[in-house]
Amino acid sequence: MILCSDCGEQNEDGTVFCGRCGVFLEWEGEKVEQPGAVPTPVVVQPQEAVTQVPVVAQPAAAAVATVPAQEITGSQKPVPLPAPEQVARQPEGQQPGSRQPQTVKRKMPRRSKSPVIIPTGSRICGGCGMPNEGTRRFCAKCGFSLVDAKVIRKAAWWRRFLGRERVYAAGTRFRPSNARRRFRGATRIGVVLALLAGGGILAFPQRPLVMRAVHAVQDMVTDPQPVHLTKIKGSGAVGKQAPALAFDGAKNTYWGAPKVGKNAVVGPYVAGTFQQPVRLTHFGIYAGVSDQTPKFVAGPRPAELEITVFTEDKPVIKRFRLADSSKYQKFKLKVDDARGVQIAVVRSTNPSRATLTAIAEIELFGKP
């Protein structure tokens, strides 16, 4: 381990530049040995003492025993030793023979068979191209700043689906795409299109169920908004109390409906259309000529309504009974793909000779 003396960063062995401050570790670094395991003490067995026997030196002037001379027979005669072989010496001053120069073959660099896998999050040095760890600020090889270095990120899901990106070695020449590669790409695209087509075919019969689920989620997430009618018309009006006054947003004005003939299919009604199809959720109403109780009790007011919602298919008809109150009344009216609405009065309370019923305000709510 190499310890940077400038900032105190611990770098791995072989690192040239500090990963934190970028200084040259050959000058500003100090090699520190990592604390290893505590060595086990070696127990030395004591050796047995060797008792040396003292050797008594013979006196130099000791008398030599006289051995009587005996005759040496033939078998006891000494055998002469062979003479040492004579080493052949080369004459001095002789030079080695001349040789022709030989051609030395250059070794080609070995190429790795598999490409180097760079982990996700590594920073590629812009100076030398070496991948560094994501926590480094300077390149470990050349000391180049890694502030603007390219970070290896995880490939998108569609890239992983189409195939892993290949990493080519330096000097690789690209060959034109062959038939197998083109067939493989076309097969993948065909599989995706087939899955999309199959999902559409399976979902088409269940479209109403799917749309109902989508609308349920929208109802939980978003709040209903007021929707307004256009081209408002009615069965009639008493004086200046036109049908449009039932949708003007004011509670001190009202629509005064006269009596209808005996041959009329429905009672007094007011109708209108939407600019675009909407999903109705509910409606509210102020019955009578005003929201003030004295005026409300003195004037006529509806007791039962019949609302017809026109859609692309067949109309939806619902009836609602109103409370005899001047307060705001709210009712649920869930209809999808509403194109227009007709509100008819079925029964009235306290009608007069000129005015059969009166409605101060009607509010419709829905979602696009």
Buried (B, 14 or more C-beta within 10 A) or exposed (E): EBBBBBEEBBBEEEBBBBBBBBBEBEEBBEEEEEEEEEEEEEEEEEEEEEEEEEEEEEEEEEEEEEEEEEEEEEEEEEEEEEEEEEEEEEEEEEEEEEEEEEEEEEEEEEEEEEEEEEEEEBBBBBEEEBBBEBEBBBBBBBBBEBEEBEEBEEEEEEEEEBEEEEEEEEEEEEEEEEEEEEEEEEEEEEEEEEEEEEEEEEEEEEEEEEEEEEBEEEBEEEEBEEBEBEEBBBBBBBEEBBBBBBBBEEBEBBBBBBBBEEEEEEBBBBBBBBEEBBBBBBBBBBBBBBBBEEBBEEBBBBBBBBBBBBBEEEBBEBEBEBEEBBEEBEBEBBBBBBBBBBBBBBBBBBBBEEBBBBBBBBBBBBBE
